[in-house]
Amino acid sequence: MVSCRYISKLIDVIPYDVLVMSWGVLGLCTMIVIVLKGVKIGLHYSLRFLLLEYLFLITSSTVLFRKTKIGRKFEFTPCWSYDHPNLIAEIIMNIAVFIPVGILLGLCFARWPWWKIVGAGCLFSVMIETLQLIFRKGFCEFDDVFHNTLGCVIGYGLYLITSLLVRRFRLY
């Protein structure tokens, strides 16, 4: 229930036209690549398009279409949010929002070592927090970077477990 409200709140920030256009571009690019390169390569590229789309939606909801605040708000003290029970739902959602990032990075860049996948997720989170600080579009904090990176690690772990099971039981 809380997760649905949180995700709904994130998506409601993005104008409907932008959502429709971005999904249309995703579908169109996927179809073009499948027609030009074939189904196997086209599906591989469509995963990369989906990753870019997901990163765009996160950036849109946290920076691009978020209201500007009056002052710059930041907190760089690690684990400060654990002292505030009212932030537990937000901590969980910060983790949950980045789980698909870890899964998609694993699918798109299967040959990368784990530290590159985690580093890419962390770097994206740092970029969001930095943009929020620069443009006064939210609360820039170390804990968000940590929780987002943790979500990426969990997502990549799920990808590894699933791919291991698929290979083990030849489910392809």
N, C-alpha and C positions, 0 to 999 in steps of 0.2 A: 504494500500500500504506500509506504513512505517512498520506496524507490520509484514507483510510477509517478507520484507527485513531483519528485525531484527531476526526473527525466522530462516530464511534461513541462516543468518550469524552464528547463534548459532550452527545449525546442520552441516553446512559446515566444521566446525572445527573438527568434529568427523570423523575418517576414515570410508569409506563405508563398509569395512569388519566388523568393530566393530558394526555398525548399523545393518547389516544383521544378524550377529551372535546373537546380543542381542534380536532382534525380533524373531529369530528362537528359542532361548532358552525360551522366553516368551510363544510362541505357543506350544512348546513341553511340558513344565511344565504344562500348562493349560490342554492339552489333557491327560497327564498322570493322573493328579488329577481327572479329570472328569471320566476317565475310572475306577480308583481305588475307588473313593469316591462317585460317582454319580453326576448328573448334578447340583443339588442345591448346594451342598457343593463345588463342583468343580468350579462353577461360583463364589462363594464367595471367594475362594482362588485365582481365576484368577484376581479378583480385587486387591488383595494384590500383586500379581505378577506384575500387571500393574502399581501399585503405585511404587514398587521397580524399575521397568523399567524406569518410568518417572524420578524418583530421580537420577537414574544412568545417564540418558541422560543429565539432568541439570548439574550434577557433571562433566561429561565428557566434556561438552561444556565450562564450566566455569573454570575448574581446570585441569583435566587430559590431555586434548589434546590442551590446549591453549598454545601459545608461552610464554616462560619465558621472563620476562622484566629484564632490567639491574639493577634497584634498586627497593626497596620496596616502593610502593605508597599506601598511606592511608589518609583518612580524617574522623575523628571521630566527627566533629562538626555537630550537628543535623541541618537538613534543609539547608545545604550549597548549595545543588544542585538547590534549587529554585531560586537562584540568577543568574543562567545560563540558559537562554531560549533555548540554543542549546541542553540541556539535557532533555527537556520535553518528547521527544519521548522515551528516555531510561528509564525515570521514569515510564511512562505508560507501557512499555514492562516488566519492573521488576515486576510490579503489575500483569500484564496479565499472565506471565509465572508461577506464583504461584497460580493462581485461580484453575487450575486442582489439585494442591496439596491439597487444602482445600476440594474440592469435593471428591477426592479419599480417603482422611483421614476420612471424614464423612461416606462414603460408607463402608470403611473397618472396622472402629471402631465406629459404630453407638452408642454404649453404653457409650463411653467416654464422660465426661463433656466437654463443649465448651473450657474451658481453657487448657485442655490437647491437644486438636486438634490444637489450636492456638500456644500453647507452642511447639508442635512437629514441626510445620511449621517454627516458629521462630528459634528453635534450629538447624534445618537443614540449614537455611539461615546463622546463625552464623558460622556453620561448614564450609560452602562454603567460606565465607569471611575470616575466619581464615586460611583456606588452601591456599587461594589466597595470603594472606599476607606472610605466611611461605614460600611458593614455588615461590613467585614473579610471579604469574600467572594472574595478573589483578590489579584492583584498589579496595582495601579493604575500605569500607566506611559504616558508621552508616546508612546513608540514604538507601542503598541497603537492609539492614536488615529490616528497617522500611517498605519499599515498598513491599518487598517480604512477610513480615508478613501481611501487609494489603491485598495483593492478596490472601493469605491463608484465611483470615477472610471473604473476599468477596466470595471466593469459598465455604467455609463452610456455609455461609449465603444462597447461592444459593442451596446447598444441603438441608438445613433445610426447605427452602420454597418449594422446589420440593417434598420432602418427606411429608410435611404437606398437600400439594395439592393432592398427591397420596392417602394418607390416607383419606382425606376429601371426595374425589370423588371416592374412591375405584377403582383406575385406574390400579390395578394389576391383 
